[in-house]
């Protein structure tokens, strides 16, 4: 039997965590008990060829099964733990201007909606982002993605949403497209024009929704600038009916949809996400059992953001109840300048264990397979299986449970994107994607 060709071989691991589907489980995001099955192989190895995985298994067996090409890359994991590249399915990483002053107000007990109504919050970031040149925004985004890469992230969603006018939202989406070509992390772009009502439409949210539907969305679709459309559907922001109108139009234009849902109040965003067949409903701090039931039936992924709950001093989303209700759960950073300046997905894994009561196996699945499904990329990313894209991360720890346990302190030693080493022994090798 001919041996498989390989141009990459990862060996010397204490453990390879495949997150492969258990036998008999249909393709799709993991639910319930399947979220506890990570497919760990002690002494495992991974082989890839031209960016695709061609073999996963015990090292000795895999070495016999593959034939390395001349010049192939052999990575020594040195007793570390190999995981699929991490996927961050909810970030606001493109912005100018931090909000340390607002942090001080929060510490004094001022509520987020009070800050927003006074012209702060998202609107202060909008002012800074509108004023920033595209080159400066690109530099900032590259810098932040580099930090995320060093946390083991190989794919990330990046939202617009700090422009809130078509010229400014277009500027942001163009920057996202540009940066997607200049660094290794694969970016999934999301249009979030409905992040807040801009000052030009103050008191006229319906007028702004009309502008989004009539002007912005058709241009986003025509120019191919985003994979998804998101809406901040919550009390004091966009109503259920406004959200339904925006996302229904987005769907008609061929765009995927997702929601910021039930973060500030139990508005019914989870139920709306199910009604619309959204890829995900995110936040969900105040969501209700009826919403979980509808999400489970519709296959909507719950993207939970424990870093935001921690930073705002709010109760965590009821992750355990959602899992018991059959909802597939993913985790994300929600990295943004106002409500969660945390860019470390491994830290978020630890917070989900401590704050939400999840098990280490569940948080591994939540930042790999389920996060990939939340971005519509589950067929190709999120697990180490033959035929899938060769995105891997090596943590310098002897087992996956050390990653949440060390609360963001587990060192990332290697990162491989599409079969190419992009981080070696904790150092970024190159910023150009192959």
C-alpha positions in Angstrom: 0.0 0.0 0.0 1.5 3.4 -1.0 2.5 5.7 1.8 0.8 9.1 2.1 3.0 12.0 1.1 3.7 14.6 3.8 5.5 17.9 3.9 4.7 18.5 7.6 5.0 16.2 10.6 4.3 17.1 14.2 5.9 14.7 16.6 7.1 14.5 20.2 3.7 15.4 21.7 2.5 14.2 25.1 -1.0 14.4 23.7 -2.7 15.2 20.4 -6.3 16.5 21.0 -8.2 15.8 17.7 -11.7 17.1 18.7 -12.8 14.6 16.0 -16.4 13.6 15.8 -17.3 10.5 17.9 -18.4 7.6 15.8 -22.0 7.8 14.7 -22.4 11.6 15.5 -23.5 13.5 12.5 -21.4 16.5 11.3 -22.3 19.7 13.0 -21.6 21.6 16.2 -21.2 19.4 19.3 -24.0 19.2 21.9 -24.5 17.7 25.2 -22.3 14.7 26.0 -20.4 15.1 22.7 -19.0 18.3 24.1 -17.0 16.2 26.6 -15.4 14.1 23.9 -12.1 15.6 22.7 -10.4 12.6 21.2 -7.0 12.8 23.0 -4.3 10.6 21.7 -1.4 10.1 24.1 1.9 10.2 22.2 0.1 11.3 19.1 1.3 12.9 15.9 -0.1 14.8 12.9 1.0 14.8 9.3 -0.1 17.3 6.6 0.5 17.8 2.9 0.0 21.0 1.0 -2.0 22.5 3.8 -4.3 19.6 4.4 -4.1 17.0 7.2 -3.3 13.5 5.8 -2.8 11.6 9.0 -3.5 11.7 12.7 -2.6 8.9 15.2 0.0 7.4 17.4 3.4 8.6 16.4 5.1 5.3 15.5 2.2 4.2 13.5 1.9 7.5 11.6 5.6 7.6 10.8 5.2 4.2 9.1 2.2 5.5 7.2 3.6 8.7 5.7 6.5 9.4 3.4 8.1 12.8 4.1 9.0 14.8 1.1 12.6 16.3 0.8 12.7 19.5 2.8 9.6 18.6 4.8 9.1 20.4 8.1 9.3 18.3 11.3 8.0 20.0 14.4 9.1 18.6 17.8 6.3 19.4 20.2 8.8 18.6 23.0 6.2 17.0 25.3 3.6 19.6 24.7 -0.1 19.3 23.8 -1.3 19.7 20.2 -4.8 21.1 19.5 -6.6 22.3 16.5 -5.9 26.0 15.9 -8.2 28.0 18.2 -11.1 29.9 16.6 -12.3 33.2 18.2 -15.9 33.7 16.8 -16.7 37.2 18.3 -14.2 40.1 18.3 -14.4 43.9 17.8 -10.6 44.1 17.2 -10.8 47.0 14.7 -11.0 50.3 16.6 -9.1 53.4 17.5 -8.9 54.8 21.0 -9.0 52.9 24.3 -11.6 53.8 27.0 -9.6 53.8 30.2 -11.6 56.8 31.4 -14.8 54.9 31.0 -13.3 52.0 33.0 -12.9 54.4 35.9 -16.6 55.3 35.7 -17.6 51.7 35.7 -15.6 51.1 38.8 -17.7 53.9 40.4 -20.9 52.0 39.5 -22.0 54.0 36.4 -24.1 51.6 34.2 -23.2 51.0 30.5 -26.5 52.5 29.2 -25.9 55.7 31.2 -22.5 56.0 29.6 -23.9 55.4 26.2 -26.7 57.9 26.6 -24.1 60.5 27.7 -22.3 60.1 24.4 -19.7 57.6 25.7 -19.4 53.9 25.2 -19.5 52.8 21.6 -20.0 56.4 20.4 -16.7 57.6 21.9 -14.9 54.8 20.0 -16.9 55.7 16.9 -15.5 59.3 17.1 -11.9 58.0 17.4 -12.3 55.4 14.7 -13.8 57.8 12.2 -10.9 60.1 12.7 -8.3 57.5 12.3 -6.7 57.0 8.8 -7.0 53.5 7.2 -3.3 52.9 7.5 -3.3 53.5 11.2 -6.3 51.2 11.7 -4.6 48.5 9.7 -1.5 48.8 11.8 -3.6 48.5 15.0 -5.5 45.5 13.7 -2.3 43.7 12.7 -0.8 44.4 16.2 -3.9 42.9 17.9 -4.1 39.9 15.7 -0.4 39.2 16.3 -1.2 39.1 20.1 -4.1 36.7 19.4 -1.8 34.5 17.2 0.5 34.1 20.1 -2.4 32.9 22.1 -3.0 30.1 19.6 -5.7 31.6 17.5 -5.6 30.8 13.8 -9.1 32.0 12.8 -11.0 35.0 14.1 -14.1 36.9 13.3 -13.6 40.7 13.1 -16.6 43.0 13.1 -16.9 46.5 11.7 -19.3 48.7 13.8 -17.3 51.7 14.9 -18.0 53.6 11.7 -21.8 53.8 11.7 -21.9 55.7 8.4 -21.4 54.1 5.0 -18.1 55.8 4.2 -16.7 54.8 7.7 -18.1 51.3 7.7 -16.7 50.8 4.2 -13.3 52.0 5.4 -13.4 49.5 8.2 -14.4 46.6 6.0 -11.8 47.5 3.5 -9.1 47.5 6.3 -10.3 44.1 7.4 -10.0 42.7 3.8 -6.5 44.3 3.5 -5.2 42.9 6.8 -6.6 39.5 6.0 -3.8 39.4 3.4 -0.9 40.6 5.5 -0.8 38.3 8.5 -1.5 34.6 9.2 -4.8 34.6 11.0 -7.8 33.8 8.8 -10.3 36.5 9.3 -14.1 36.1 9.0 -15.5 39.6 8.3 -18.8 40.7 9.8 -20.7 43.9 9.1 -22.0 45.4 12.3 -23.5 48.7 11.1 -26.3 48.2 13.7 -23.9 48.4 16.6 -25.5 51.7 17.9 -27.6 54.5 16.6 -25.1 57.1 15.3 -25.3 60.8 16.4 -26.6 61.8 13.0 -29.7 59.7 13.7 -30.2 60.4 17.4 -33.8 59.9 18.2 -34.5 58.3 14.8 -33.4 54.7 15.0 -35.9 53.7 12.4 -34.4 56.1 10.0 -30.9 54.6 10.6 -32.3 51.1 10.1 -33.8 52.3 6.8 -30.4 53.6 5.7 -28.8 50.3 6.6 -31.3 48.3 4.7 -31.5 50.6 1.6 -27.9 51.7 1.3 -25.4 49.8 3.4 -26.5 46.2 3.1 -26.7 46.2 -0.7 -23.2 47.6 -1.0 -21.8 45.1 1.5 -23.3 42.3 -0.5 -22.4 43.7 -3.9 -18.8 44.3 -3.0 -18.4 41.0 -1.1 -17.1 42.8 2.0 -18.6 40.6 4.8 -19.5 37.0 5.4 -22.0 37.9 8.2 -24.3 40.7 9.3 -24.7 41.3 13.0 -27.1 43.5 15.0 -26.8 44.6 18.7 -30.4 43.6 19.5 -31.1 44.6 23.1 -32.8 47.1 25.4 -31.8 50.7 24.5 -30.1 49.7 21.2 -32.1 47.9 18.4 -35.5 46.4 18.9 -36.6 42.9 17.8 -38.5 44.3 14.9 -35.6 46.5 13.7 -33.3 43.6 14.1 -35.6 41.3 12.2 -35.8 43.8 9.3 -32.0 44.2 9.0 -31.2 40.5 9.2 -34.1 39.4 6.9 -32.7 41.8 4.3 -29.2 40.5 4.9 -30.3 36.9 4.3 -32.2 37.9 1.1 -28.9 39.3 -0.1 -27.1 36.0 0.6 -25.3 37.1 3.8 -25.1 35.0 7.0 -26.7 36.4 10.1 -25.8 36.5 13.8 -27.0 38.6 16.8 -25.9 40.3 19.9 -28.8 38.9 22.0 -30.2 39.2 25.5 -27.1 40.7 27.0 -28.7 43.6 28.9 -32.3 42.4 29.1 -34.4 39.3 28.2 -35.7 40.9 25.0 -36.2 37.6 23.1 -33.0 37.8 20.9 -32.4 34.1 21.4 -35.8 33.3 20.0 -35.3 35.7 17.1 -32.0 34.0 16.3 -33.8 30.7 16.0 -36.5 32.2 13.9 -34.0 33.6 11.5 -31.8 30.5 11.4 -28.8 32.6 12.6 -25.4 31.0 12.7 -25.1 32.2 16.3 -26.6 34.2 19.1 -24.0 35.9 21.2 -23.8 37.1 24.8 -27.1 35.6 26.1 -26.5 36.7 29.8 -30.3 37.3 30.2 -31.6 34.7 27.8 -34.5 32.4 28.8 -35.2 28.7 28.7 -37.7 29.1 25.9 -34.9 30.8 23.9 -32.5 27.9 24.5 -35.2 25.4 23.4 -35.7 27.3 20.2 -32.0 27.6 19.6 -31.4 23.9 20.1 -34.2 23.1 17.7 -32.8 25.4 15.1 -29.1 24.5 15.6 -28.1 28.0 16.5 -24.7 28.1 18.3 -24.6 30.1 21.6 -21.4 32.1 21.6 -20.7 33.0 25.2 -18.3 35.7 26.4 -17.3 35.2 30.0 -14.6 37.9 29.8 -17.3 40.5 29.2 -19.4 39.3 32.2 -16.2 39.4 34.4 -15.3 42.9 33.2 -18.8 44.3 33.7 -19.3 42.5 37.0 -22.4 40.7 35.7 -23.6 37.1 36.2 -22.2 34.7 33.7 -24.3 33.3 31.0 -26.0 30.0 32.1 -23.8 27.8 30.0 -24.6 24.6 31.9 -28.3 25.0 31.5 -27.9 25.7 27.8 -25.8 22.6 27.3 -28.4 20.5 29.1 -31.1 22.1 26.8 -29.1 20.8 23.8 -27.7 24.1 22.7 -24.2 23.9 21.1 -21.9 26.3 23.0 -18.9 28.2 21.8 -16.6 30.7 23.5 -15.1 33.9 22.3 -13.2 36.9 23.7 -15.5 39.8 22.6 -12.2 41.7 22.5 -13.2 45.4 22.4 -12.1 48.7 24.1 -15.1 49.2 26.3 -16.6 46.0 27.8 -13.9 43.4 27.3 -10.2 44.4 26.6 -9.2 40.7 26.9 -7.7 39.3 23.8 -6.6 35.9 25.2 -8.8 33.0 24.3 -7.0 30.6 26.7 -7.8 33.0 29.5 -11.5 32.9 28.4 -11.3 29.1 28.6 -10.2 29.4 32.2 -13.0 31.9 33.0 -15.6 29.6 31.5 -14.5 26.8 33.8 -14.3 28.9 36.9 -17.3 31.2 36.2 -19.6 29.0 34.3 -18.8 25.6 35.7 -17.7 24.1 32.3 -15.3 21.1 32.2 -11.9 21.4 30.5 -13.2 19.1 27.7 -16.2 21.4 27.1 -14.1 24.5 26.8 -11.7 22.8 24.4 -14.6 21.9 22.1 -16.1 25.4 22.6 -13.0 27.2 21.2 -12.3 24.8 18.4 -15.1 22.8 16.7 -18.1 24.7 18.0 -16.4 28.1 17.4 -15.7 27.0 13.8 -19.3 26.1 13.3 -20.4 29.4 14.7 -18.5 31.0 11.8 -19.8 28.6 9.2 -16.3 27.0 8.9 -16.9 23.7 10.8 -16.6 21.5 7.7 -12.9 22.6 7.3 -11.7 23.9 10.7 -11.9 23.1 14.4 -10.7 19.5 14.5 -7.7 17.5 13.5 -9.1 15.0 10.9 -7.8 13.8 7.6 -8.8 16.2 4.8 -9.2 19.2 7.0 -7.1 22.4 6.9 -3.8 21.9 8.8 -4.3 24.5 11.5 -2.6 23.5 14.7 -1.4 25.0 18.0 1.1 23.4 20.4 0.9 24.4 24.0 3.9 23.8 26.2 1.9 21.8 28.7 1.5 18.0 29.3 -2.3 17.9 28.8 -5.2 20.0 27.6 -6.6 20.5 31.1 -3.6 22.6 31.9 -4.8 25.3 29.4 -7.9 26.5 31.3 -6.3 25.6 34.6 -3.4 28.0 34.1 -5.8 30.8 33.3 -4.1 32.2 30.2 -0.6 31.2 31.4 -0.1 28.1 29.3 2.7 28.9 26.8 2.0 28.6 23.1 5.2 27.2 21.5 4.2 26.5 17.9 1.3 27.7 15.6 0.8 26.2 12.2 -1.6 27.8 9.7 -2.5 25.9 6.5 0.4 23.6 7.1 3.0 26.3 7.5 4.8 27.2 10.7 3.9 30.8 11.7 4.9 30.8 15.3 8.1 28.9 16.4 9.1 28.5 20.0 6.9 31.4 21.0 8.1 33.8 18.2 6.1 34.9 15.2 8.1 33.9 12.2 6.4 35.8 9.3 3.5 38.1 8.8 2.9 37.3 5.2 0.4 34.5 4.5 1.5 31.9 2.1 
